[in-house]
Amino acid sequence: MVQQLCTIMNVFFPQDASAADSDHLENIFLMALTWSLGACVVDGEAFDRFVHKIAQKGSLPPGSLFDYVYLIPRRRWELFDVSKEPCVIPDSLESFNKVWVPTAETVSYTF
């Protein structure tokens, strides 16, 4: 879990961290924490409450972090957008197992 946290931080952390503000760096860390350690906990609600408690006020979105992604270029948290990919239903029922219905859960798992 810690290795996954470090890998995510390595990928998303800016090359020149001294030029980034502390809120931006904290949000990158909290996103990495949520999708590494937080993805493995049994009680996601308790984890989410804990992260909201330790984070700086105003830096996190309302609601569960598991429903959001921190968009680094925009420097803001956004809900996983389920409307970007339409649900495609094949013409034949032979391909029923290939129907992919975008929901907040399925979109977040593809992140």
C-alpha positions as CSV (number, residue, x, y, z in Angstrom):
1,M,0.0,0.0,0.0
2,V,2.8,2.4,0.9
3,Q,4.6,1.5,-2.4
4,Q,1.4,2.3,-4.3
5,L,1.1,5.7,-2.5
6,C,4.7,6.5,-3.4
7,T,4.2,5.4,-7.0
8,I,1.1,7.7,-7.4
9,M,3.0,10.5,-5.7
10,N,5.9,10.0,-8.1
11,V,3.6,10.2,-11.1
12,F,1.6,13.2,-10.2
13,F,3.9,15.3,-8.0
14,P,5.2,18.3,-10.0
15,Q,8.9,18.3,-11.0
16,D,9.4,21.7,-9.4
17,A,7.5,21.3,-6.2
18,S,9.0,24.5,-4.8
19,A,6.9,26.4,-7.4
20,A,3.6,24.8,-6.3
21,D,1.5,26.1,-3.5
22,S,0.9,24.0,-0.4
23,D,-2.8,23.5,-1.1
24,H,-2.0,22.0,-4.5
25,L,0.6,19.6,-3.0
26,E,-1.7,18.6,-0.2
27,N,-4.5,17.8,-2.7
28,I,-2.1,15.6,-4.8
29,F,-1.1,13.8,-1.6
30,L,-4.7,13.3,-0.5
31,M,-5.7,12.0,-3.9
32,A,-2.7,9.5,-3.8
33,L,-3.6,8.6,-0.2
34,T,-7.3,8.0,-1.1
35,W,-6.5,5.8,-4.1
36,S,-3.7,3.8,-2.4
37,L,-4.3,3.3,1.3
38,G,-8.0,4.3,1.1
39,A,-8.7,1.8,-1.6
40,C,-7.7,-1.0,0.7
41,V,-9.6,-0.1,3.9
42,V,-12.8,-1.9,4.8
43,D,-14.6,1.1,6.2
44,G,-14.3,3.7,3.5
45,E,-16.6,6.1,5.3
46,A,-14.4,6.2,8.4
47,F,-11.3,6.7,6.2
48,D,-13.0,9.6,4.4
49,R,-14.0,11.2,7.7
50,F,-10.4,10.9,8.9
51,V,-9.0,12.5,5.8
52,H,-11.5,15.4,6.0
53,K,-10.5,15.8,9.6
54,I,-6.8,16.1,9.1
55,A,-6.9,18.1,5.8
56,Q,-6.7,21.8,5.7
57,K,-10.1,23.5,5.7
58,G,-11.5,24.3,2.3
59,S,-9.1,22.2,0.3
60,L,-11.3,19.1,0.0
61,P,-14.6,18.7,-1.9
62,P,-17.8,18.0,0.0
63,G,-18.8,14.4,0.2
64,S,-16.7,11.3,-0.2
65,L,-13.3,11.6,-1.8
66,F,-13.9,8.3,-3.5
67,D,-16.5,10.1,-5.7
68,Y,-13.9,12.7,-6.8
69,V,-10.7,13.0,-8.8
70,Y,-8.2,15.8,-8.3
71,L,-7.5,17.3,-11.7
72,I,-3.9,18.5,-11.5
73,P,-3.8,20.8,-14.5
74,R,-7.1,22.5,-13.3
75,R,-6.0,22.3,-9.6
76,R,-9.5,21.3,-8.4
77,W,-11.5,18.3,-7.3
78,E,-14.2,17.2,-9.7
79,L,-16.8,14.4,-9.6
80,F,-16.1,11.5,-11.8
81,D,-18.1,12.4,-14.9
82,V,-20.2,9.5,-16.0
83,S,-21.7,11.4,-18.9
84,K,-18.4,11.5,-21.0
85,E,-18.8,8.0,-22.3
86,P,-22.2,7.0,-23.5
87,C,-23.6,3.6,-22.9
88,V,-23.4,1.6,-26.1
89,I,-25.8,-1.2,-26.5
90,P,-24.8,-3.7,-29.2
91,D,-27.3,-4.6,-31.9
92,S,-27.2,-8.3,-31.2
93,L,-27.8,-9.9,-27.8
94,E,-24.9,-12.2,-28.5
95,S,-22.6,-9.4,-27.3
96,F,-24.6,-8.7,-24.1
97,N,-21.4,-9.3,-22.0
98,K,-19.7,-6.4,-23.8
99,V,-22.3,-3.8,-22.6
100,W,-20.5,-1.4,-20.4
101,V,-22.7,1.0,-18.4
102,P,-20.8,4.0,-17.1
103,T,-21.6,4.7,-13.5
104,A,-19.6,6.7,-10.9
105,E,-18.1,3.4,-9.7
106,T,-17.1,2.0,-13.1
107,V,-15.7,5.4,-14.2
108,S,-13.6,5.8,-11.0
109,Y,-12.2,2.3,-11.4
110,T,-10.9,3.2,-14.9
111,F,-8.9,6.2,-13.5
